[in-house]
């Protein structure tokens, strides 16, 4: 292994080896493990944070990346490295801890960052260098200290970096064929302050944005790598700065996409007030956006007030969802039960709303309190935090002591998710959505062997072997004759439904 050479008071760091390791995700609602098998992909999303960090390391360093969601980490990979860099979210904690242990046993130094460590660095004493908060601030400070031989255990830089100066991600470290979707980022931060969310404590209230030149360069890079398909803007609220989006970013993306004959379809996260801006929705659809995830959370006004979800208050949520769908955007929704203001009637009310809205991908979770949220601070003072949040709010667990009777909450939640994802309810919701959805045709559908293979696997697994075969064939024939343009979506949703049912069965 390369060891640092000391010249005077300076430690030479040229020629070091950095192994970047992305921990494994367990099987969850959003992992899509069971759906990925239909399209022969290993992982749903690329590790954007790690390939961005890679670009911040000295050019003279050798770099390798191992994503444990697409491959395995061998001892010889660890021993090759001078430093193993780890980035993780809460849900990846078990895998991250195992990587750290293996590195320590083999005597290789670790450098860790990301939300898992930034929200609570306690319990990670075995990590040699903790880079908390955003990498644009901490990585340069760490590298500078390495050069003088004084690298610290913890880096916790104050303030927020200007991400218009962030480097282009090192896409060359990834084999994109293993992924179902590619991630890029336009902004960080959110103007809202929901009690259960830690985004503002991590990234601030004022959305910080990249330039249109950066976005176009990133799109060009992944296009040149041969990527065609889904691109996820991982922004916590893509429309946090609507003026810049409408005047600069979206017009530039529209022009680029038209020039490349629409190689990508975009998805992102937005707030419900997108429904108030028809010009914005038209621009997003023209740019190639097909799907938006919206935190709807609850249909109860008192619960919205309780969690400070001000952007959702005093509006007809059902009407807003239908309007967004009518403009050509599929709405995925996040929902929560277990608020202090919830009554036992909330489960039926929420089920009815989700069915009526046609939100096919409805992530319904129990209220949890992650660290660095106002909710955690409030409930901790009240003595109502029972454990650490494990990062999965759909696994039938909660780390809070609810005001509703725990048995009532759990039984109501289970009944709700099993109803929503039962074949008869789920497939009916798909038809409801497809009836409402008015997509804008920008390009001809692309044939791929992967999609054809998924169709054939779906026919066998769902159409012949599955308990949902009656609903499956009914949906396919309905879409073929009533909404032929929606036929590919009907297949996709059928596969999603299979995954969701498997996940909730696993939890049970």
C-alpha positions as CSV (number, residue, x, y, z in Angstrom):
1,X,0.0,0.0,0.0
2,X,1.2,3.5,-0.7
3,X,2.2,5.3,2.5
4,X,2.5,9.1,2.8
5,X,6.0,10.6,2.4
6,X,7.0,13.4,4.8
7,X,9.0,16.4,3.5
8,X,9.6,18.9,6.2
9,X,6.1,19.6,7.8
10,X,4.3,18.5,4.6
11,X,2.8,15.1,4.0
12,X,2.7,14.2,0.3
13,X,-0.7,12.8,-0.6
14,X,-0.1,12.4,-4.4
15,X,-0.7,8.8,-5.7
16,X,-3.1,7.8,-2.9
17,X,-5.8,5.3,-3.6
18,X,-9.4,6.0,-2.7
19,X,-12.1,3.3,-2.6
20,X,-15.6,4.7,-2.6
21,X,-18.1,2.3,-1.2
22,X,-21.9,2.7,-1.3
23,X,-23.7,0.6,1.4
24,X,-26.5,-1.8,0.6
25,X,-30.1,-0.8,0.8
26,X,-32.4,-3.4,2.5
27,X,-35.6,-4.4,0.7
28,X,-38.0,-1.5,1.2
29,X,-40.9,0.2,-0.5
30,X,-38.6,2.4,-2.6
31,X,-35.9,-0.2,-3.3
32,X,-38.0,-1.8,-6.0
33,X,-36.0,-5.0,-5.6
34,X,-38.8,-7.3,-6.8
35,X,-39.6,-5.0,-9.8
36,X,-35.9,-4.7,-10.8
37,X,-35.8,-8.4,-11.5
38,X,-38.3,-7.9,-14.3
39,X,-35.9,-5.5,-16.2
40,X,-32.7,-7.3,-15.2
41,X,-31.3,-4.3,-13.3
42,X,-29.3,-4.4,-10.0
43,X,-30.3,-1.1,-8.5
44,X,-32.9,1.6,-8.9
45,X,-30.6,4.6,-8.4
46,X,-27.0,5.7,-8.9
47,X,-24.9,6.8,-5.9
48,X,-24.8,10.5,-6.9
49,X,-23.2,11.7,-3.6
50,X,-20.2,9.4,-3.9
51,X,-19.4,10.2,-7.5
52,X,-19.6,13.9,-6.7
53,X,-17.2,13.4,-3.8
54,X,-14.9,11.5,-6.1
55,X,-14.6,14.6,-8.3
56,X,-13.4,16.6,-5.2
57,X,-10.5,14.3,-4.5
58,X,-7.1,15.2,-6.0
59,X,-6.7,14.3,-9.6
60,X,-3.5,12.4,-8.8
61,X,-5.4,9.9,-6.7
62,X,-6.5,6.5,-8.0
63,X,-10.3,6.0,-7.5
64,X,-12.5,3.0,-7.6
65,X,-16.2,2.8,-6.6
66,X,-18.1,-0.3,-5.4
67,X,-21.8,0.0,-5.0
68,X,-22.9,-2.9,-2.8
69,X,-26.4,-2.7,-4.4
70,X,-24.8,-3.8,-7.7
71,X,-21.7,-5.8,-6.7
72,X,-19.8,-7.1,-3.7
73,X,-16.9,-5.8,-1.6
74,X,-13.9,-8.1,-1.2
75,X,-11.1,-7.9,1.3
76,X,-8.6,-7.3,-1.5
77,X,-10.6,-4.3,-2.6
78,X,-10.3,-2.8,0.9
79,X,-6.6,-3.6,1.1
80,X,-6.0,-1.9,-2.2
81,X,-7.1,1.4,-0.8
82,X,-5.3,4.0,1.4
83,X,-8.7,5.4,2.3
84,X,-12.2,4.0,2.1
85,X,-14.9,6.7,1.6
86,X,-18.4,5.8,2.7
87,X,-21.6,7.8,2.1
88,X,-24.9,6.6,3.6
89,X,-28.5,7.4,4.6
90,X,-30.2,6.1,7.7
91,X,-31.7,3.1,5.9
92,X,-28.2,2.0,5.0
93,X,-26.8,2.0,8.6
94,X,-26.5,-1.8,9.0
95,X,-24.5,-2.1,5.8
96,X,-22.4,1.0,6.6
97,X,-21.5,-0.4,10.1
98,X,-20.4,-3.7,8.5
99,X,-18.1,-1.9,6.0
100,X,-16.6,0.2,8.8
101,X,-15.9,-2.9,10.9
102,X,-14.3,-4.7,8.0
103,X,-12.0,-1.8,7.2
104,X,-10.9,-1.5,10.9
105,X,-10.2,-5.2,11.0
106,X,-8.0,-4.9,7.9
107,X,-6.3,-1.7,9.1
108,X,-7.5,0.6,6.4
109,X,-8.6,4.1,7.2
110,X,-12.2,5.2,6.7
111,X,-13.8,8.5,5.7
112,X,-17.5,8.8,6.2
113,X,-20.2,11.3,5.4
114,X,-23.8,11.7,4.3
115,X,-27.1,12.1,6.2
116,X,-26.5,9.0,8.4
117,X,-23.4,10.5,9.9
118,X,-24.4,14.2,9.7
119,X,-27.6,13.7,11.7
120,X,-25.8,11.8,14.5
121,X,-22.1,11.1,14.6
122,X,-22.3,9.3,17.9
123,X,-21.7,5.5,17.7
124,X,-19.2,5.9,14.8
125,X,-16.0,6.2,16.9
126,X,-14.4,3.6,14.6
127,X,-14.5,5.9,11.6
128,X,-11.2,7.6,11.2
129,X,-12.5,10.8,9.7
130,X,-16.1,12.0,9.9
131,X,-17.1,14.6,7.2
132,X,-20.3,16.0,8.5
133,X,-22.6,18.3,6.5
134,X,-21.9,19.0,2.8
135,X,-18.9,17.7,1.0
136,X,-18.1,20.9,-0.9
137,X,-17.0,22.3,2.5
138,X,-15.6,19.3,4.3
139,X,-13.7,17.4,1.6
140,X,-11.4,20.3,0.7
141,X,-10.7,20.9,4.4
142,X,-9.9,17.2,4.9
143,X,-7.6,17.0,1.9
144,X,-5.8,20.2,3.0
145,X,-5.2,18.8,6.5
146,X,-4.0,15.5,5.0
147,X,-1.3,17.4,3.1
148,X,0.0,18.9,6.4
149,X,-0.3,15.6,8.4
150,X,-3.0,17.0,10.7
151,X,-6.3,15.4,9.5
152,X,-8.9,15.6,12.2
153,X,-11.4,13.0,13.4
154,X,-14.5,15.2,12.8
155,X,-15.1,18.0,10.2
156,X,-18.2,20.0,10.8
157,X,-17.9,23.1,8.7
158,X,-20.4,25.9,9.2
159,X,-22.6,27.4,6.5
160,X,-23.8,26.2,3.2
161,X,-21.7,25.9,0.0
162,X,-22.5,27.5,-3.3
163,X,-23.4,24.5,-5.4
164,X,-23.0,26.5,-8.6
165,X,-19.3,25.7,-8.0
166,X,-19.8,22.0,-7.4
167,X,-17.8,19.7,-9.7
168,X,-19.3,17.5,-12.3
169,X,-19.9,14.0,-10.9
170,X,-17.4,11.3,-11.9
171,X,-19.7,9.2,-14.0
172,X,-16.8,7.2,-15.4
173,X,-16.7,5.2,-12.1
174,X,-20.1,3.6,-12.7
175,X,-21.5,1.0,-15.1
176,X,-24.8,2.6,-15.9
177,X,-26.2,-0.7,-17.4
178,X,-26.7,-2.0,-13.9
179,X,-29.1,0.9,-12.9
180,X,-32.8,1.5,-13.7
181,X,-32.5,5.3,-13.2
182,X,-29.8,7.9,-13.1
183,X,-29.7,10.7,-10.5
184,X,-28.7,14.3,-10.9
185,X,-29.2,17.4,-8.7
186,X,-30.3,20.9,-9.5
187,X,-30.9,22.4,-6.0
188,X,-30.5,21.9,-2.3
189,X,-32.7,23.2,0.5
190,X,-36.4,23.8,0.9
191,X,-38.4,26.9,1.7
192,X,-40.8,25.0,4.0
193,X,-40.3,23.8,7.5
194,X,-42.3,20.6,8.1
195,X,-41.9,19.4,11.7
196,X,-41.0,15.8,10.8
197,X,-38.5,16.6,8.1
198,X,-34.7,17.2,8.6
199,X,-34.0,18.7,5.2
200,X,-33.9,22.3,6.3
201,X,-31.6,21.5,9.3
202,X,-29.3,19.8,6.9
203,X,-29.5,22.0,3.8
204,X,-31.2,25.2,4.9
205,X,-34.4,27.1,4.0
206,X,-33.1,29.0,0.9
207,X,-32.9,26.8,-2.1
208,X,-29.3,26.9,-3.6
209,X,-29.2,26.1,-7.2
210,X,-26.8,25.1,-10.0
211,X,-26.6,27.1,-13.3
212,X,-28.2,26.1,-16.5
213,X,-24.7,25.5,-17.9
214,X,-24.0,22.9,-15.1
215,X,-27.3,21.1,-15.7
216,X,-26.8,20.9,-19.5
217,X,-23.2,19.6,-19.0
218,X,-24.4,16.9,-16.6
219,X,-27.2,15.9,-19.1
220,X,-24.6,15.9,-21.9
221,X,-22.2,13.7,-19.9
222,X,-24.8,10.9,-19.1
223,X,-26.1,11.1,-22.7
224,X,-22.5,10.6,-24.0
225,X,-22.2,7.6,-21.7
226,X,-25.1,6.1,-23.6
227,X,-27.8,6.5,-21.1
228,X,-31.4,6.6,-22.3
229,X,-34.3,6.5,-20.0
230,X,-35.2,7.8,-16.5
231,X,-33.3,10.7,-14.9
232,X,-34.2,11.6,-11.3
233,X,-33.7,15.1,-10.1
234,X,-33.0,14.4,-6.4
235,X,-33.9,17.9,-5.2
236,X,-36.0,17.9,-2.0
237,X,-38.2,20.5,-3.6
238,X,-37.4,21.0,-7.3
239,X,-39.7,24.1,-7.5
240,X,-38.3,25.9,-4.5
241,X,-37.1,28.7,-6.8
242,X,-39.8,28.8,-9.5
243,X,-38.6,32.1,-11.1
244,X,-35.2,30.7,-12.1
245,X,-36.8,27.4,-13.2
246,X,-39.2,29.1,-15.5
247,X,-36.9,31.7,-16.9
248,X,-33.6,29.9,-17.2
249,X,-33.5,26.2,-16.4
250,X,-36.5,24.6,-18.1
251,X,-36.2,26.6,-21.3
252,X,-32.6,25.5,-21.6
253,X,-33.5,21.8,-20.9
254,X,-36.4,22.0,-23.4
255,X,-34.0,23.1,-26.1
256,X,-31.4,20.5,-25.2
257,X,-34.0,17.7,-25.1
258,X,-35.4,18.7,-28.4
259,X,-32.0,18.8,-30.0
260,X,-31.3,15.2,-28.7
261,X,-34.8,13.9,-29.6
262,X,-35.9,13.5,-26.0
263,X,-33.5,10.8,-24.7
264,X,-34.6,11.1,-21.1
265,X,-37.8,11.1,-19.0
266,X,-37.5,13.1,-15.8
267,X,-38.9,12.7,-12.3
268,X,-38.5,14.8,-9.2
269,X,-40.0,15.9,-5.9
270,X,-42.2,19.0,-5.6
271,X,-44.7,20.6,-3.3
272,X,-48.4,20.6,-3.9
273,X,-48.4,24.3,-4.9
274,X,-47.1,23.2,-8.3
275,X,-50.9,22.9,-9.1
276,X,-51.1,26.7,-8.7
277,X,-48.7,27.4,-11.5
278,X,-50.0,26.2,-14.9
279,X,-47.1,27.7,-16.8
280,X,-44.6,25.8,-14.7
281,X,-46.4,22.5,-15.2
282,X,-46.5,23.1,-19.0
283,X,-42.8,23.9,-19.1
284,X,-41.9,20.8,-17.0
285,X,-43.9,18.6,-19.2
286,X,-42.3,20.1,-22.4
287,X,-38.9,19.5,-20.8
288,X,-39.7,15.8,-20.4
289,X,-40.9,15.5,-16.8
290,X,-43.3,12.6,-16.4
291,X,-43.5,12.0,-12.7
292,X,-43.5,14.1,-9.5
293,X,-43.5,12.9,-5.9
294,X,-45.5,15.1,-3.5
295,X,-45.7,15.0,0.2
296,X,-49.4,15.0,0.8
297,X,-49.0,13.5,4.3
298,X,-52.6,13.7,5.5
299,X,-56.2,14.7,4.6
300,X,-56.8,16.1,8.1
301,X,-56.4,19.9,8.4
302,X,-55.6,19.7,12.2
303,X,-52.7,17.3,11.4
304,X,-51.4,19.6,8.7
305,X,-51.4,22.4,11.2
306,X,-49.7,20.2,13.8
307,X,-46.8,19.3,11.5
308,X,-46.5,22.8,10.0
309,X,-47.4,21.6,6.5
310,X,-48.5,25.1,5.5
311,X,-48.3,24.6,1.8
312,X,-51.0,21.9,2.0
313,X,-53.4,23.7,4.2
314,X,-56.7,25.2,3.0
315,X,-56.8,23.6,-0.4
316,X,-58.8,20.9,-2.2
317,X,-56.1,18.3,-2.3
318,X,-58.0,16.0,-4.5
319,X,-58.7,18.7,-7.0
320,X,-55.0,19.7,-7.0
321,X,-53.8,16.1,-7.7
322,X,-56.3,15.7,-10.6
323,X,-55.2,19.0,-12.1
324,X,-51.5,17.9,-12.0
325,X,-52.4,14.6,-13.6
326,X,-54.5,16.4,-16.3
327,X,-51.4,18.4,-17.2
328,X,-49.5,15.2,-18.0
329,X,-47.6,14.5,-14.7
330,X,-48.0,11.3,-12.7
331,X,-48.3,12.1,-9.0
332,X,-46.6,9.8,-6.5
333,X,-47.6,10.6,-3.0
334,X,-46.3,10.4,0.5
335,X,-48.7,9.8,3.4
336,X,-48.3,9.6,7.2
337,X,-50.5,8.2,9.9
338,X,-49.8,8.5,13.6
339,X,-50.0,12.3,14.2
340,X,-51.1,13.4,17.6
341,X,-54.3,14.8,16.1
342,X,-55.2,11.6,14.3
343,X,-58.4,9.7,15.2
344,X,-59.2,6.1,14.4
345,X,-61.3,7.4,11.4
346,X,-58.1,8.6,9.6
347,X,-57.4,5.2,8.1
348,X,-60.6,5.0,6.1
349,X,-60.4,8.6,5.1
350,X,-56.9,8.3,3.8
351,X,-57.7,5.0,2.0
352,X,-60.7,6.7,0.2
353,X,-58.6,9.7,-0.7
354,X,-55.8,7.6,-2.2
355,X,-58.3,5.5,-4.2
356,X,-60.2,8.6,-5.4
357,X,-57.0,10.5,-6.4
358,X,-55.6,7.7,-8.5
359,X,-52.2,8.0,-6.8
360,X,-50.9,4.6,-7.8
361,X,-47.6,4.8,-5.9
362,X,-48.8,5.8,-2.5
363,X,-46.1,5.5,0.2
364,X,-48.1,5.3,3.4
365,X,-45.9,5.3,6.5
366,X,-46.1,5.5,10.2
367,X,-45.0,8.8,11.8
368,X,-41.3,8.6,12.8
369,X,-39.0,11.2,14.3
370,X,-35.6,11.4,12.6
371,X,-32.8,13.2,14.5
372,X,-32.3,16.9,13.6
373,X,-36.1,17.5,13.2
374,X,-38.3,19.7,15.2
375,X,-40.5,16.7,15.8
376,X,-37.6,14.8,17.4
377,X,-36.8,17.7,19.7
378,X,-40.4,18.2,20.8
379,X,-41.1,14.5,21.5
380,X,-37.7,14.0,23.1
381,X,-38.6,16.8,25.6
382,X,-41.9,15.0,26.2
383,X,-40.2,11.7,26.8
384,X,-41.9,10.1,23.7
385,X,-38.8,8.9,21.7
386,X,-38.6,5.2,22.1
387,X,-35.6,4.4,19.8
388,X,-33.6,5.7,16.9
389,X,-35.4,5.9,13.5
390,X,-34.2,3.1,11.2
391,X,-34.8,5.1,8.0
392,X,-37.8,3.0,6.9
393,X,-41.3,4.4,7.8
394,X,-43.2,1.6,6.1
395,X,-41.9,-1.4,8.0
396,X,-44.6,-1.4,10.7
397,X,-42.4,0.3,13.2
398,X,-42.2,3.7,14.8
399,X,-39.7,5.3,17.1
400,X,-42.2,7.5,18.9
401,X,-44.8,6.9,21.6
402,X,-48.1,7.9,19.8
403,X,-51.0,9.5,21.5
404,X,-53.4,7.1,19.7
405,X,-53.5,3.6,21.3
406,X,-50.6,1.7,19.8
407,X,-52.7,-1.4,18.9
408,X,-55.3,0.9,17.3
409,X,-52.6,2.6,15.3
410,X,-50.9,-0.6,14.1
411,X,-54.1,-2.4,13.2
412,X,-55.4,0.6,11.4
413,X,-52.2,1.0,9.5
414,X,-51.9,-2.6,8.5
415,X,-55.5,-2.7,7.3
416,X,-54.9,0.4,5.3
417,X,-51.8,-0.7,3.4
418,X,-53.1,-4.2,2.8
419,X,-56.3,-2.8,1.4
420,X,-54.5,-0.3,-0.8
421,X,-52.2,-2.9,-2.3
422,X,-54.6,-5.7,-2.6
423,X,-55.0,-6.6,-6.3
424,X,-58.6,-5.5,-6.5
425,X,-58.0,-2.0,-4.9
426,X,-54.6,-1.5,-6.6
427,X,-55.6,-2.3,-10.1
428,X,-58.8,-0.2,-9.8
429,X,-56.6,2.7,-8.7
430,X,-54.4,2.2,-11.8
431,X,-57.5,2.5,-14.1
432,X,-58.6,5.6,-12.2
433,X,-55.2,7.2,-12.8
434,X,-55.0,6.3,-16.5
435,X,-58.5,7.7,-17.1
436,X,-57.3,11.0,-15.6
437,X,-53.8,11.2,-17.0
438,X,-53.3,13.3,-20.1
439,X,-49.7,12.7,-21.2
440,X,-48.0,15.0,-23.8
441,X,-46.4,13.0,-26.6
442,X,-42.9,14.3,-27.2
443,X,-41.2,11.4,-28.9
444,X,-41.9,8.0,-30.3
445,X,-41.8,5.1,-27.8
446,X,-38.4,3.3,-27.9
447,X,-38.3,-0.5,-28.2
448,X,-35.8,-2.2,-26.0
449,X,-35.2,-5.9,-25.3
450,X,-35.2,-5.1,-21.6
451,X,-38.8,-3.8,-21.8
452,X,-39.9,-6.7,-24.0
453,X,-38.3,-9.1,-21.5
454,X,-40.2,-7.4,-18.6
455,X,-43.4,-7.8,-20.5
456,X,-42.9,-11.5,-21.0
457,X,-41.9,-12.0,-17.4
458,X,-44.9,-10.1,-16.2
459,X,-47.2,-12.2,-18.4
460,X,-45.8,-15.4,-16.8
461,X,-45.3,-14.2,-13.2
462,X,-48.5,-12.0,-12.9
463,X,-50.7,-13.3,-15.6
464,X,-50.4,-17.0,-15.0
465,X,-48.7,-17.6,-11.6
466,X,-49.9,-14.6,-9.6
467,X,-53.0,-14.3,-7.5
468,X,-53.7,-11.0,-9.3
469,X,-53.9,-12.7,-12.8
470,X,-57.6,-11.8,-13.2
471,X,-56.9,-8.1,-12.5
472,X,-53.7,-8.2,-14.5
473,X,-55.4,-9.4,-17.7
474,X,-58.4,-7.1,-17.2
475,X,-56.0,-4.1,-17.0
476,X,-54.0,-5.1,-20.0
477,X,-57.0,-5.5,-22.2
478,X,-58.7,-2.4,-20.9
479,X,-55.6,-0.3,-21.7
480,X,-55.1,-2.0,-25.0
481,X,-58.6,-1.1,-26.3
482,X,-59.5,2.0,-24.2
483,X,-56.2,3.7,-23.7
484,X,-53.6,2.1,-26.0
485,X,-51.0,4.8,-25.4
486,X,-51.1,3.8,-21.7
487,X,-50.3,0.1,-22.3
488,X,-46.6,0.4,-21.3
489,X,-47.6,2.2,-18.1
490,X,-50.2,-0.5,-17.3
491,X,-47.4,-3.1,-17.5
492,X,-45.1,-0.9,-15.3
493,X,-47.7,-0.4,-12.7
494,X,-48.6,-4.1,-12.6
495,X,-44.9,-4.8,-11.9
496,X,-44.8,-2.1,-9.2
497,X,-47.8,-3.5,-7.5
498,X,-46.2,-6.9,-7.4
499,X,-43.2,-5.3,-5.6
500,X,-45.3,-3.4,-3.1
501,X,-47.3,-6.5,-2.2
502,X,-44.1,-8.5,-1.7
503,X,-42.7,-5.8,0.5
504,X,-45.7,-5.5,2.8
505,X,-45.9,-9.3,3.0
506,X,-42.3,-9.3,4.0
507,X,-43.0,-6.7,6.8
508,X,-45.9,-8.8,8.1
